[in-house]
Amino acid sequence: MRKPAVIVGVKHWSFGFPYVIASDFLTGFRARGIAAFHAPIAGRGTFYEDLSQSHRVLFTVLMNFTHESARLTWQGKVLTWQQDNPYVMMDRVRSAYPDQHWLCADRDGVENAAFYFGARHPAMHLPHWATRFDGDAGPMPDSRRDWERQRPFDLLFVGSIREQEIDETRRRIDAAPPPVRVFARRLLERIHSHPRDTVTQSAFALEAELGLDLSRSNFTAFRQILGQVDFLVRAINRVELFKRLKGLRITVVSNDVSTIERYAGPVQTISPSDFVTGLVAMKQAKLMINNLPIYRYGATERLFNAQYRGAAVLSERNAYLEETFGDGAGIFLYDPERPDGIGDRIAAILADRDTLFAVAREGHRRTHAHHTIDNRVDAILQAHGTE
């Protein structure tokens, strides 16, 4: 009898996020007794046919690419994990392949897979997870003081803000034709006034309100505008956050802290700003600030990675995090639309070390139990583990 197998076709030519995701999928499936093989990048020849002689291939798993854009030379079920919002990566994700299936990190992609991707099958929600790429994080210390001694960084931020990119995005919107420009500006306003709606929900509602049909008449422009507005909301939220953190001791993993220091004052910098450097810094942090894309029902890997490594997390609020954790129950949550007072709240969190440690421990416990690659692989196999 042929053994079950999967093919991992995640692009892995650089040592960064895609490399880590490919490694996670390989180890995750193998830990469940499924043989996992990395698809060759070039010279594929008879790779699939040869593998099929000895194994029953369940599916090929990709990230952000489709059967067509990954240029697979074989047939069979293909699962694409869309790890970002559905309106980004426009040249990669639309597919006419009949056995193409979608795993989406946020609800927006799940609900609108047919519109954005041409999906023929129902999409599945597959949130990000905590990686073990740098080794197992191990148990939390029993003692709060031991935990504190291991963590010299009071407040950590992993990422960057570049005001130049904000200005450039605004100029691109301003240069758009009048109907598109008006739509983009109004969408920016509506996202702030309807924080529970997905970006796509807001965009469709605004189209109806303005009497536009941009999503059908100019699909490419529609997706570009949503991507630009998404970036602006996220970047502006970061600026507004750091404006209120002046005077706090902040450690930042970034290659460019000029914008952060313009608003928050001098920070301690860790570079280079690569994926693994961020993981190492999380092991030394008491509290990490997490800034989300416009996920209404999802979370980034950064949040889970910090919790997995024993740091407490302060994150923007959304329905997924409220249901999965709850403010003060494994995570601290704040409203990015109302950032006033966030500096005082962070100072209070850091001052109450017993509560800080308790939240870090609970976040660590829940992420180890529910948000690793093992959990995500189990969900994939439950939905797609049979031919």
C-alpha positions, 0 to 999 in steps of 0.5 A: 500500500502506498504511503500518504504524502503531501508536496510543499511548494512554498517558495523557500529561496531566502532565509525569511518568512517563506523559508520558515513556513515551508519548514513548518509545513514539512515538519508539521505533516511529518509529525502526523505520519504524513510523508512531506516532500519539498517541490523542486524549484526548477528541473521538475521533470518527472518528480510528481510521477516518480513520487506517485509510484511509491506514495499516495499524494494527498495534495500540494500546499502553496503560499500566496501562489496558485497552480498556475502562478507556481507553474506546477507541472502536475495535476491533483489537489492544490491548497493555497494558504493566502496568508495576507488580506485577499486583495494583495498579491494581485498577480499570483492568486486568481485561478481557473484550475478546477482542483484549486482550494483556498486556506485564508488567514482572515475572514475577509478571504474566506467570505470573498474567495470566489470574488478575489480568487475565482474559487470554485470550492468553499474556502477554509479559515487557517490563521497564522501560528507560532513557529518552532523554527528556532527550537522549542521555547520550553516551559514558562518559569514558575517564578515571576522573578525568574521570568523577569530576569530572563527578559531585559526588554520591558517593551518590544516592537518588531517592525517599522514605519516609514513616513515616506511610504505613507506620503507616496501612497497618498500621492498615488491615491491623489493621482487616481482618476476622480471617481477612484480617488473619491472612492479611496478617500471615502473608504479610508473614512468608512474603515475608521467608522466601521471597525468591525466590517472587513475592508471588502464589506466596507468597499461593497457598501461604499460602492452601493452608496456612491453608485459605483461599480468599480469592483466589476468594471475595473477589478484591478483598480479596485484591488489596488485601492483596497491594498493602498487603503489597507496600508495607510490604515495600518501605517497611520495606526502605528504612527498614532500609537508611537505618538503616545509612547514618548518617554517609555523604554522601547526596544525595536527590531527594525532596520529603520527607526527614524519615524518611530524616534521622531514621535516616541523619542530614542529607542533601543534598536536591534538589527538586522530586522529579519524574521529570526532576529525578531524571534530571539528578541521575543524571548527577551521581552516582557511585553510586545506591542502587536500591530495588525493588518486590517484583520477582522477575524485573524491574527499575524504570526508575530502575536503567536510567536511572542506568546509562544516564547513567553512574552505578554502581548498588547494587540489591536482588538478584533473579534478573533482575538476577543473570542480566542483570548479576551482582554486580560485573559492571555492577551492585552487588547486595545482599540486602535481607533482610540489610542489616547491613554495607551501610553499610560495603560502600557506603563500601568501594565508594566508596573503590575508585574504579577498581572503581566506575568499571569497574562504572559503565562496564559497566552503561552499556555493557550498558544502552545495548546491551540496555535502551533503548526500541529494544530493547523496541520490537523485542521488541514488534514481534517478538511483535505486529508482524503483524496 
